[in-house]
Amino acid sequence: MKSNHKKIFNLFNLSEARQQKATLQIKEGVQEDLDFYILSFFSAIVITLGLILDNASVIIGGMLMASLVWPMLALALAIAQSNIRLFKISLFSLVKVGLITLIVSYLIGLIWPFTEFNHEIVSRTQPSILELVIALVAG
């Protein structure tokens, strides 16, 4: 019985070389470049239009376009390693993308005014416990 537990927990033990490689990949992935901002800009447009159109598929597609995986991984790594520099870099990346999204959404709202809130918008203002569990499990 104990050997089964050891096998399971050994899956989580990485060699020092593999840990360094993973850390390096995450640190390289968080580097902001023009592609990062272009993808963030266009994903904000797609998500905003998906909300206006009340289309969950379009919203999910826009979320997939956003390149936020690397900054979030870097933020988690920075917290785990107590790396203040990486924490600041990843946090500021996420803040910048958040600001881009807010500005783009606001401008689209000015250009394409709508008079009532549809189901997709209202459902995001009243999250349930199940949605919280889904978010926690999804990481």
DRENTORKOL-3810 file (N, C-alpha, C; in nm, 4 decimals):
REM DRENTORKOL-3810
@n.u->0.0823; n.v->-0.1198; n.w->0.0000; ca.u->0.0000; ca.v->0.0000; ca.w->0.0000; c.u->0.0866; c.v->0.1261; c.w->0.0000
@n.u->0.1925; n.v->0.1241; n.w->0.0809; ca.u->0.2786; ca.v->0.2411; ca.w->0.0881; c.u->0.3505; c.v->0.2669; c.w->-0.0438
@n.u->0.3855; n.v->0.1616; n.w->-0.1142; ca.u->0.4569; ca.v->0.1798; ca.w->-0.2410; c.u->0.3682; c.v->0.2500; c.w->-0.3436
@n.u->0.2370; n.v->0.2256; n.w->-0.3389; ca.u->0.1455; ca.v->0.2951; ca.w->-0.4300; c.u->0.1438; c.v->0.4439; c.w->-0.4013
@n.u->0.1432; n.v->0.4802; n.w->-0.2743; ca.u->0.1456; ca.v->0.6211; ca.w->-0.2371; c.u->0.2756; c.v->0.6878; c.w->-0.2815
@n.u->0.3858; n.v->0.6149; n.w->-0.2646; ca.u->0.5149; ca.v->0.6699; ca.w->-0.3063; c.u->0.5181; c.v->0.6925; c.w->-0.4567
@n.u->0.4600; n.v->0.6006; n.w->-0.5325; ca.u->0.4561; ca.v->0.6168; ca.w->-0.6782; c.u->0.3740; c.v->0.7387; c.w->-0.7168
@n.u->0.2621; n.v->0.7565; n.w->-0.6494; ca.u->0.1760; ca.v->0.8708; ca.w->-0.6803; c.u->0.2474; c.v->1.0010; c.w->-0.6474
@n.u->0.3083; n.v->1.0099; n.w->-0.5299; ca.u->0.3758; ca.v->1.1321; ca.w->-0.4911; c.u->0.5045; c.v->1.1556; c.w->-0.5692
@n.u->0.5655; n.v->1.0497; n.w->-0.6217; ca.u->0.6842; ca.v->1.0653; ca.w->-0.7053; c.u->0.6527; c.v->1.1337; c.w->-0.8371
@n.u->0.5281; n.v->1.1293; n.w->-0.8797; ca.u->0.4893; ca.v->1.1991; ca.w->-1.0016; c.u->0.5120; c.v->1.3496; c.w->-0.9891
@n.u->0.5028; n.v->1.4008; n.w->-0.8671; ca.u->0.5160; ca.v->1.5435; ca.w->-0.8437; c.u->0.6596; c.v->1.5874; c.w->-0.8170
@n.u->0.7501; n.v->1.4925; n.w->-0.8022; ca.u->0.8906; ca.v->1.5253; ca.w->-0.7803; c.u->0.9610; c.v->1.5385; c.w->-0.9146
@n.u->1.0073; n.v->1.6574; n.w->-0.9425; ca.u->1.0802; ca.v->1.6820; ca.w->-1.0665; c.u->1.2291; c.v->1.6918; c.w->-1.0355
@n.u->1.3074; n.v->1.6522; n.w->-1.1307; ca.u->1.4519; ca.v->1.6675; ca.w->-1.1130; c.u->1.4854; c.v->1.8167; c.w->-1.1126
@n.u->1.6006; n.v->1.8468; n.w->-1.0603; ca.u->1.6455; ca.v->1.9863; ca.w->-1.0540; c.u->1.6539; c.v->2.0474; c.w->-1.1927
@n.u->1.7017; n.v->1.9709; n.w->-1.2900; ca.u->1.7134; ca.v->2.0214; ca.w->-1.4279; c.u->1.5753; c.v->2.0510; c.w->-1.4856
@n.u->1.4784; n.v->1.9637; n.w->-1.4596; ca.u->1.3424; ca.v->1.9846; ca.w->-1.5117; c.u->1.2772; c.v->2.1047; c.w->-1.4446
@n.u->1.3013; n.v->2.1230; n.w->-1.3154; ca.u->1.2479; ca.v->2.2401; ca.w->-1.2444; c.u->1.3043; c.v->2.3686; c.w->-1.3034
@n.u->1.4350; n.v->2.3706; n.w->-1.3290; ca.u->1.4971; ca.v->2.4903; ca.w->-1.3868; c.u->1.4448; c.v->2.5172; c.w->-1.5266
@n.u->1.4247; n.v->2.4119; n.w->-1.6051; ca.u->1.3724; ca.v->2.4286; ca.w->-1.7409; c.u->1.2308; c.v->2.4845; c.w->-1.7382
@n.u->1.1463; n.v->2.4318; n.w->-1.6494; ca.u->1.0086; ca.v->2.4802; ca.w->-1.6382; c.u->1.0063; c.v->2.6253; c.w->-1.5915
@n.u->1.0896; n.v->2.6585; n.w->-1.4953; ca.u->1.0979; ca.v->2.7961; ca.w->-1.4461; c.u->1.1425; c.v->2.8903; c.w->-1.5565
@n.u->1.2410; n.v->2.8497; n.w->-1.6333; ca.u->1.2896; ca.v->2.9318; ca.w->-1.7439; c.u->1.1812; c.v->2.9517; c.w->-1.8495
@n.u->1.1069; n.v->2.8460; n.w->-1.8814; ca.u->0.9995; ca.v->2.8573; ca.w->-1.9804; c.u->0.8920; c.v->2.9540; c.w->-1.9338
@n.u->0.8568; n.v->2.9482; n.w->-1.8077; ca.u->0.7538; ca.v->3.0388; ca.w->-1.7553; c.u->0.8043; c.v->3.1817; c.w->-1.7564
@n.u->0.9291; n.v->3.2027; n.w->-1.7167; ca.u->0.9852; ca.v->3.3385; ca.w->-1.7160; c.u->0.9948; c.v->3.3951; c.w->-1.8576
@n.u->1.0277; n.v->3.3105; n.w->-1.9560; ca.u->1.0325; ca.v->3.3562; ca.w->-2.0948; c.u->0.8930; c.v->3.3853; c.w->-2.1473
@n.u->0.7953; n.v->3.3057; n.w->-2.1050; ca.u->0.6585; ca.v->3.3236; ca.w->-2.1528; c.u->0.5927; c.v->3.4509; c.w->-2.1039
@n.u->0.6369; n.v->3.5032; n.w->-1.9910; ca.u->0.5757; ca.v->3.6238; ca.w->-1.9352; c.u->0.6308; c.v->3.7520; c.w->-1.9991
@n.u->0.7342; n.v->3.7377; n.w->-2.0811; ca.u->0.7914; ca.v->3.8557; ca.w->-2.1468; c.u->0.6870; c.v->3.9185; c.w->-2.2399
@n.u->0.6627; n.v->4.0457; n.w->-2.2209; ca.u->0.5632; ca.v->4.1162; ca.w->-2.3015; c.u->0.6264; c.v->4.1572; c.w->-2.4337
@n.u->0.5538; n.v->4.1292; n.w->-2.5411; ca.u->0.5974; ca.v->4.1738; ca.w->-2.6720; c.u->0.4749; c.v->4.2234; c.w->-2.7480
@n.u->0.4957; n.v->4.2631; n.w->-2.8713; ca.u->0.3865; ca.v->4.3189; ca.w->-2.9510; c.u->0.2751; c.v->4.2162; c.w->-2.9706
@n.u->0.3100; n.v->4.0908; n.w->-2.9920; ca.u->0.2091; ca.v->3.9859; ca.w->-3.0097; c.u->0.1176; c.v->3.9749; c.w->-2.8874
@n.u->0.1761; n.v->3.9848; n.w->-2.7701; ca.u->0.0999; ca.v->3.9770; ca.w->-2.6458; c.u->-0.0079; c.v->4.0846; c.w->-2.6414
@n.u->0.0309; n.v->4.2071; n.w->-2.6754; ca.u->-0.0643; ca.v->4.3180; ca.w->-2.6704; c.u->-0.1660; c.v->4.3115; c.w->-2.7845
@n.u->-0.1249; n.v->4.2675; n.w->-2.9012; ca.u->-0.2186; ca.v->4.2541; ca.w->-3.0136; c.u->-0.3239; c.v->4.1477; c.w->-2.9816
@n.u->-0.2808; n.v->4.0330; n.w->-2.9298; ca.u->-0.3762; ca.v->3.9292; ca.w->-2.8915; c.u->-0.4702; c.v->3.9772; c.w->-2.7815
@n.u->-0.4172; n.v->4.0514; n.w->-2.6868; ca.u->-0.5008; ca.v->4.1044; ca.w->-2.5786; c.u->-0.6034; c.v->4.2029; c.w->-2.6335
@n.u->-0.5607; n.v->4.2882; n.w->-2.7241; ca.u->-0.6496; ca.v->4.3881; ca.w->-2.7850; c.u->-0.7628; c.v->4.3197; c.w->-2.8617
@n.u->-0.7285; n.v->4.2241; n.w->-2.9479; ca.u->-0.8303; ca.v->4.1576; ca.w->-3.0283; c.u->-0.9201; c.v->4.0666; c.w->-2.9442
@n.u->-0.8639; n.v->4.0057; n.w->-2.8421; ca.u->-0.9481; ca.v->3.9222; ca.w->-2.7563; c.u->-1.0480; c.v->4.0090; c.w->-2.6798
@n.u->-1.0080; n.v->4.1287; n.w->-2.6406; ca.u->-1.1006; ca.v->4.2209; ca.w->-2.5737; c.u->-1.2151; c.v->4.2589; c.w->-2.6675
@n.u->-1.1838; n.v->4.2806; n.w->-2.7944; ca.u->-1.2881; ca.v->4.3119; ca.w->-2.8925; c.u->-1.3848; c.v->4.1945; c.w->-2.9060
@n.u->-1.3309; n.v->4.0741; n.w->-2.9227; ca.u->-1.4150; ca.v->3.9553; ca.w->-2.9411; c.u->-1.5023; c.v->3.9308; c.w->-2.8182
@n.u->-1.4454; n.v->3.9413; n.w->-2.6998; ca.u->-1.5221; ca.v->3.9176; ca.w->-2.5771; c.u->-1.6321; c.v->4.0220; c.w->-2.5611
@n.u->-1.6002; n.v->4.1473; n.w->-2.5867; ca.u->-1.7004; ca.v->4.2535; ca.w->-2.5739; c.u->-1.8144; c.v->4.2342; c.w->-2.6726
@n.u->-1.7816; n.v->4.2015; n.w->-2.7962; ca.u->-1.8863; ca.v->4.1778; ca.w->-2.8953; c.u->-1.9668; c.v->4.0529; c.w->-2.8599
@n.u->-1.9025; n.v->3.9526; n.w->-2.8030; ca.u->-1.9753; ca.v->3.8338; ca.w->-2.7577; c.u->-2.0738; c.v->3.8667; c.w->-2.6477
@n.u->-2.0351; n.v->3.9562; n.w->-2.5569; ca.u->-2.1275; ca.v->3.9995; ca.w->-2.4522; c.u->-2.2446; c.v->4.0778; c.w->-2.5111
@n.u->-2.2160; n.v->4.1658; n.w->-2.6059; ca.u->-2.3229; ca.v->4.2436; ca.w->-2.6683; c.u->-2.4184; c.v->4.1529; c.w->-2.7455
@n.u->-2.3632; n.v->4.0536; n.w->-2.8141; ca.u->-2.4452; ca.v->3.9620; ca.w->-2.8938; c.u->-2.5126; c.v->3.8533; c.w->-2.8093
@n.u->-2.4782; n.v->3.8439; n.w->-2.6811; ca.u->-2.5320; ca.v->3.7424; ca.w->-2.5912; c.u->-2.4958; c.v->3.6025; c.w->-2.6416
@n.u->-2.3674; n.v->3.5840; n.w->-2.6770; ca.u->-2.3219; ca.v->3.4588; ca.w->-2.7361; c.u->-2.2049; c.v->3.4038; c.w->-2.6539
@n.u->-2.2334; n.v->3.2982; n.w->-2.5779; ca.u->-2.1313; ca.v->3.2404; ca.w->-2.4900; c.u->-2.0146; c.v->3.1813; c.w->-2.5690
@n.u->-2.0422; n.v->3.1253; n.w->-2.6872; ca.u->-1.9347; ca.v->3.0661; ca.w->-2.7678; c.u->-1.8329; c.v->3.1705; c.w->-2.8106
@n.u->-1.8800; n.v->3.2872; n.w->-2.8478; ca.u->-1.7899; ca.v->3.3950; ca.w->-2.8894; c.u->-1.7080; c.v->3.4433; c.w->-2.7690
@n.u->-1.7706; n.v->3.4523; n.w->-2.6538; ca.u->-1.7000; ca.v->3.4951; ca.w->-2.5322; c.u->-1.5884; c.v->3.3962; c.w->-2.4985
@n.u->-1.6193; n.v->3.2684; n.w->-2.5038; ca.u->-1.5185; ca.v->3.1654; ca.w->-2.4749; c.u->-1.4063; c.v->3.1708; c.w->-2.5778
@n.u->-1.4407; n.v->3.1901; n.w->-2.7043; ca.u->-1.3383; ca.v->3.2034; ca.w->-2.8084; c.u->-1.2462; c.v->3.3210; c.w->-2.7816
@n.u->-1.3023; n.v->3.4319; n.w->-2.7384; ca.u->-1.2203; ca.v->3.5482; ca.w->-2.7040; c.u->-1.1297; c.v->3.5224; c.w->-2.5853
@n.u->-1.1796; n.v->3.4464; n.w->-2.4886; ca.u->-1.0966; ca.v->3.4115; ca.w->-2.3734; c.u->-0.9798; c.v->3.3235; c.w->-2.4146
@n.u->-1.0047; n.v->3.2337; n.w->-2.5088; ca.u->-0.8970; ca.v->3.1476; ca.w->-2.5566; c.u->-0.7913; c.v->3.2256; c.w->-2.6337
@n.u->-0.8333; n.v->3.3338; n.w->-2.6982; ca.u->-0.7379; ca.v->3.4180; ca.w->-2.7713; c.u->-0.6429; c.v->3.4911; c.w->-2.6774
@n.u->-0.6926; n.v->3.5286; n.w->-2.5615; ca.u->-0.6122; ca.v->3.6061; ca.w->-2.4666; c.u->-0.4925; c.v->3.5230; c.w->-2.4214
@n.u->-0.3780; n.v->3.5843; n.w->-2.4196; ca.u->-0.2543; ca.v->3.5126; ca.w->-2.3843; c.u->-0.2180; c.v->3.5362; c.w->-2.2373
@n.u->-0.3123; n.v->3.5065; n.w->-2.1487; ca.u->-0.2910; ca.v->3.5342; ca.w->-2.0066; c.u->-0.2373; c.v->3.4150; c.w->-1.9284
@n.u->-0.2201; n.v->3.3019; n.w->-1.9946; ca.u->-0.1730; ca.v->3.1831; ca.w->-1.9232; c.u->-0.0339; c.v->3.2063; c.w->-1.8657
@n.u->0.0560; n.v->3.2606; n.w->-1.9459; ca.u->0.1938; ca.v->3.2782; ca.w->-1.8981; c.u->0.2040; c.v->3.3773; c.w->-1.7832
@n.u->0.1388; n.v->3.4946; n.w->-1.7897; ca.u->0.1461; ca.v->3.5826; ca.w->-1.6730; c.u->0.0863; c.v->3.5206; c.w->-1.5469
@n.u->-0.0208; n.v->3.4414; n.w->-1.5622; ca.u->-0.0793; ca.v->3.3780; ca.w->-1.4437; c.u->0.0113; c.v->3.2672; c.w->-1.3884
@n.u->0.0728; n.v->3.1905; n.w->-1.4784; ca.u->0.1693; ca.v->3.0896; ca.w->-1.4326; c.u->0.2878; c.v->3.1560; c.w->-1.3631
@n.u->0.3347; n.v->3.2646; n.w->-1.4194; ca.u->0.4476; ca.v->3.3362; ca.w->-1.3597; c.u->0.4104; c.v->3.3935; c.w->-1.2236
@n.u->0.2878; n.v->3.4414; n.w->-1.2110; ca.u->0.2422; ca.v->3.4935; ca.w->-1.0821; c.u->0.2402; c.v->3.3820; c.w->-0.9776
@n.u->0.1888; n.v->3.2651; n.w->-1.0146; ca.u->0.1866; ca.v->3.1515; ca.w->-0.9221; c.u->0.3282; c.v->3.1069; c.w->-0.8859
@n.u->0.4162; n.v->3.1029; n.w->-0.9859; ca.u->0.5553; ca.v->3.0651; ca.w->-0.9603; c.u->0.6240; c.v->3.1668; c.w->-0.8688
@n.u->0.5982; n.v->3.2938; n.w->-0.8931; ca.u->0.6584; ca.v->3.3982; ca.w->-0.8101; c.u->0.6129; c.v->3.3865; c.w->-0.6652
@n.u->0.4855; n.v->3.3554; n.w->-0.6460; ca.u->0.4354; ca.v->3.3389; ca.w->-0.5094; c.u->0.4992; c.v->3.2162; c.w->-0.4450
@n.u->0.5080; n.v->3.1060; n.w->-0.5202; ca.u->0.5653; ca.v->2.9825; ca.w->-0.4656; c.u->0.7126; c.v->2.9991; c.w->-0.4313
@n.u->0.7858; n.v->3.0787; n.w->-0.5122; ca.u->0.9294; ca.v->3.0962; ca.w->-0.4898; c.u->0.9628; c.v->3.2237; c.w->-0.4125
@n.u->0.8628; n.v->3.3006; n.w->-0.3759; ca.u->0.8826; ca.v->3.4306; ca.w->-0.3101; c.u->0.9720; c.v->3.5213; c.w->-0.3940
@n.u->0.9490; n.v->3.5196; n.w->-0.5240; ca.u->1.0272; ca.v->3.5999; ca.w->-0.6181; c.u->0.9536; c.v->3.7309; c.w->-0.6437
@n.u->0.9943; n.v->3.8363; n.w->-0.5748; ca.u->0.9255; ca.v->3.9651; ca.w->-0.5824; c.u->0.9349; c.v->4.0242; c.w->-0.7227
@n.u->1.0503; n.v->4.0125; n.w->-0.7858; ca.u->1.0683; ca.v->4.0698; ca.w->-0.9199; c.u->0.9731; c.v->4.0060; c.w->-1.0211
@n.u->0.9665; n.v->3.8734; n.w->-1.0227; ca.u->0.8765; ca.v->3.8026; ca.w->-1.1137; c.u->0.7311; c.v->3.8314; c.w->-1.0790
@n.u->0.7023; n.v->3.8449; n.w->-0.9501; ca.u->0.5669; ca.v->3.8791; ca.w->-0.9059; c.u->0.5243; c.v->4.0134; c.w->-0.9640
@n.u->0.6122; n.v->4.1126; n.w->-0.9545; ca.u->0.5800; ca.v->4.2453; ca.w->-1.0075; c.u->0.5600; c.v->4.2418; c.w->-1.1588
@n.u->0.6483; n.v->4.1729; n.w->-1.2288; ca.u->0.6393; ca.v->4.1658; ca.w->-1.3750; c.u->0.5072; c.v->4.1017; c.w->-1.4172
@n.u->0.4743; n.v->3.9885; n.w->-1.3575; ca.u->0.3518; ca.v->3.9181; ca.w->-1.3970; c.u->0.2269; c.v->3.9941; c.w->-1.3534
@n.u->0.2295; n.v->4.0526; n.w->-1.2362; ca.u->0.1143; ca.v->4.1292; ca.w->-1.1896; c.u->0.0912; c.v->4.2509; c.w->-1.2789
@n.u->0.1973; n.v->4.3218; n.w->-1.3138; ca.u->0.1818; ca.v->4.4386; ca.w->-1.4016; c.u->0.1358; c.v->4.3976; c.w->-1.5410
@n.u->0.1769; n.v->4.2811; n.w->-1.5887; ca.u->0.1275; ca.v->4.2312; ca.w->-1.7177; c.u->-0.0232; c.v->4.2106; c.w->-1.7115
@n.u->-0.0690; n.v->4.1492; n.w->-1.6036; ca.u->-0.2127; ca.v->4.1263; ca.w->-1.5889; c.u->-0.2897; c.v->4.2567; c.w->-1.5728
@n.u->-0.2329; n.v->4.3515; n.w->-1.5003; ca.u->-0.2983; ca.v->4.4818; ca.w->-1.4836; c.u->-0.3059; c.v->4.5552; c.w->-1.6172
@n.u->-0.1977; n.v->4.5514; n.w->-1.6940; ca.u->-0.1975; ca.v->4.6175; ca.w->-1.8252; c.u->-0.3034; c.v->4.5580; c.w->-1.9172
@n.u->-0.3128; n.v->4.4259; n.w->-1.9201; ca.u->-0.4138; ca.v->4.3613; ca.w->-2.0043; c.u->-0.5536; c.v->4.3958; c.w->-1.9542
@n.u->-0.5703; n.v->4.4024; n.w->-1.8241; ca.u->-0.6999; ca.v->4.4430; ca.w->-1.7689; c.u->-0.7377; c.v->4.5837; c.w->-1.8113
@n.u->-0.6411; n.v->4.6736; n.w->-1.8082; ca.u->-0.6676; ca.v->4.8116; ca.w->-1.8520; c.u->-0.6983; c.v->4.8182; c.w->-2.0012
@n.u->-0.6232; n.v->4.7434; n.w->-2.0801; ca.u->-0.6503; ca.v->4.7385; ca.w->-2.2243; c.u->-0.7932; c.v->4.6899; c.w->-2.2480
@n.u->-0.8311; n.v->4.5852; n.w->-2.1780; ca.u->-0.9649; ca.v->4.5281; ca.w->-2.1946; c.u->-1.0727; c.v->4.6283; c.w->-2.1537
@n.u->-1.0526; n.v->4.6956; n.w->-2.0421; ca.u->-1.1515; ca.v->4.7951; ca.w->-1.9982; c.u->-1.1645; c.v->4.9098; c.w->-2.0984
@n.u->-1.0521; n.v->4.9590; n.w->-2.1482; ca.u->-1.0556; ca.v->5.0709; ca.w->-2.2432; c.u->-1.1214; c.v->5.0291; c.w->-2.3737
@n.u->-1.0816; n.v->4.9139; n.w->-2.4261; ca.u->-1.1402; ca.v->4.8653; ca.w->-2.5520; c.u->-1.2902; c.v->4.8422; c.w->-2.5344
@n.u->-1.3303; n.v->4.7800; n.w->-2.4251; ca.u->-1.4723; ca.v->4.7534; ca.w->-2.4011; c.u->-1.5512; c.v->4.8822; c.w->-2.3860
@n.u->-1.4935; n.v->4.9783; n.w->-2.3177; ca.u->-1.5600; ca.v->5.1073; ca.w->-2.3002; c.u->-1.5805; c.v->5.1768; c.w->-2.4354
@n.u->-1.4767; n.v->5.1767; n.w->-2.5178; ca.u->-1.4873; ca.v->5.2407; ca.w->-2.6497; c.u->-1.5891; c.v->5.1698; c.w->-2.7386
@n.u->-1.5914; n.v->5.0382; n.w->-2.7340; ca.u->-1.6912; ca.v->4.9648; ca.w->-2.8116; c.u->-1.8308; c.v->4.9967; c.w->-2.7600
@n.u->-1.8450; n.v->5.0090; n.w->-2.6289; ca.u->-1.9743; ca.v->5.0455; ca.w->-2.5703; c.u->-2.0199; c.v->5.1835; c.w->-2.6138
@n.u->-1.9261; n.v->5.2744; n.w->-2.6339; ca.u->-1.9623; ca.v->5.4086; ca.w->-2.6831; c.u->-2.0056; c.v->5.4046; c.w->-2.8291
@n.u->-1.9347; n.v->5.3241; n.w->-2.9070; ca.u->-1.9641; ca.v->5.3150; ca.w->-3.0497; c.u->-2.0913; c.v->5.2348; c.w->-3.0743
@n.u->-2.1104; n.v->5.1277; n.w->-3.0007; ca.u->-2.2216; ca.v->5.0353; ca.w->-3.0207; c.u->-2.3079; c.v->5.0359; c.w->-2.8938
@n.u->-2.3826; n.v->5.1404; n.w->-2.8748; ca.u->-2.4611; ca.v->5.1480; ca.w->-2.7505; c.u->-2.5748; c.v->5.0451; c.w->-2.7496
@n.u->-2.6014; n.v->4.9930; n.w->-2.6331; ca.u->-2.7138; ca.v->4.9011; ca.w->-2.6184; c.u->-2.7943; c.v->4.9472; c.w->-2.4979
@n.u->-2.9239; n.v->4.9193; n.w->-2.5010; ca.u->-3.0142; ca.v->4.9759; ca.w->-2.4000; c.u->-3.0464; c.v->4.8814; c.w->-2.2856
@n.u->-3.0281; n.v->4.7528; n.w->-2.3051; ca.u->-3.0605; ca.v->4.6595; ca.w->-2.1978; c.u->-2.9501; c.v->4.5567; c.w->-2.1807
@n.u->-2.9379; n.v->4.5079; n.w->-2.0590; ca.u->-2.8394; ca.v->4.4054; ca.w->-2.0300; c.u->-2.8984; c.v->4.2695; c.w->-2.0642
@n.u->-2.8239; n.v->4.1918; n.w->-2.1414; ca.u->-2.8720; ca.v->4.0601; ca.w->-2.1809; c.u->-2.8313; c.v->3.9542; c.w->-2.0785
@n.u->-2.8675; n.v->3.8307; n.w->-2.1070; ca.u->-2.8444; ca.v->3.7207; ca.w->-2.0128; c.u->-2.6960; c.v->3.7018; c.w->-1.9803
@n.u->-2.6080; n.v->3.7080; n.w->-2.0807; ca.u->-2.4650; ca.v->3.6847; ca.w->-2.0580; c.u->-2.4053; c.v->3.7888; c.w->-1.9630
@n.u->-2.4478; n.v->3.9120; n.w->-1.9738; ca.u->-2.3948; ca.v->4.0171; ca.w->-1.8868; c.u->-2.4506; c.v->4.0016; c.w->-1.7456
@n.u->-2.5807; n.v->3.9813; n.w->-1.7337; ca.u->-2.6437; ca.v->3.9693; ca.w->-1.6024; c.u->-2.5925; c.v->3.8453; c.w->-1.5291
@n.u->-2.5726; n.v->3.7344; n.w->-1.6010; ca.u->-2.5276; ca.v->3.6117; ca.w->-1.5351; c.u->-2.3882; c.v->3.6273; c.w->-1.4750
@n.u->-2.3079; n.v->3.7173; n.w->-1.5265; ca.u->-2.1734; ca.v->3.7384; ca.w->-1.4727; c.u->-2.1717; c.v->3.8340; c.w->-1.3529
@n.u->-2.2840; n.v->3.8963; n.w->-1.3251; ca.u->-2.2914; ca.v->3.9852; ca.w->-1.2092; c.u->-2.3477; c.v->3.9149; c.w->-1.0867
@n.u->-2.3977; n.v->3.7914; n.w->-1.1054; ca.u->-2.4563; ca.v->3.7165; ca.w->-0.9949; c.u->-2.4000; c.v->3.5743; c.w->-0.9930
@n.u->-2.2725; n.v->3.5590; n.w->-0.9601; ca.u->-2.2132; ca.v->3.4242; ca.w->-0.9614; c.u->-2.2708; c.v->3.3386; c.w->-0.8491
@n.u->-2.2761; n.v->3.2099; n.w->-0.8739; ca.u->-2.3254; ca.v->3.1157; ca.w->-0.7742; c.u->-2.2075; c.v->3.0405; c.w->-0.7113
@n.u->-2.2394; n.v->2.9615; n.w->-0.6106; ca.u->-2.1368; ca.v->2.8801; ca.w->-0.5450; c.u->-2.0802; c.v->2.7784; c.w->-0.6444
@n.u->-2.1646; n.v->2.7215; n.w->-0.7287; ca.u->-2.1169; ca.v->2.6247; ca.w->-0.8279; c.u->-2.0151; c.v->2.6881; c.w->-0.9221
@n.u->-2.0385; n.v->2.8115; n.w->-0.9621; ca.u->-1.9431; ca.v->2.8799; ca.w->-1.0503; c.u->-1.8112; c.v->2.9061; c.w->-0.9770
@n.u->-1.8186; n.v->2.9323; n.w->-0.8481; ca.u->-1.6970; ca.v->2.9482; ca.w->-0.7691; c.u->-1.6182; c.v->2.8173; c.w->-0.7637
@n.u->-1.6877; n.v->2.7074; n.w->-0.7437; ca.u->-1.6213; ca.v->2.5764; ca.w->-0.7409; c.u->-1.5575; c.v->2.5465; c.w->-0.8757
@n.u->-1.6282; n.v->2.5746; n.w->-0.9851; ca.u->-1.5740; ca.v->2.5544; ca.w->-1.1190; c.u->-1.4476; c.v->2.6379; c.w->-1.1385
@n.u->-1.4503; n.v->2.7628; n.w->-1.0962; ca.u->-1.3329; ca.v->2.8494; ca.w->-1.1109; c.u->-1.2159; c.v->2.7975; c.w->-1.0293
@n.u->-1.2408; n.v->2.7509; n.w->-0.9094; ca.u->-1.1322; ca.v->2.6989; ca.w->-0.8256; c.u->-1.0737; c.v->2.5708; c.w->-0.8838
@n.u->-1.1597; n.v->2.4818; n.w->-0.9320; ca.u->-1.1109; ca.v->2.3562; ca.w->-0.9895; c.u->-1.0355; c.v->2.3825; c.w->-1.1192
@n.u->-1.0839; n.v->2.4789; n.w->-1.1978; ca.u->-1.0194; ca.v->2.5099; ca.w->-1.3256; c.u->-0.8844; c.v->2.5773; c.w->-1.3053
@n.u->-0.8602; n.v->2.6291; n.w->-1.1886; ca.u->-0.7284; ca.v->2.6845; ca.w->-1.1602; c.u->-0.7225; c.v->2.8310; c.w->-1.1830
END
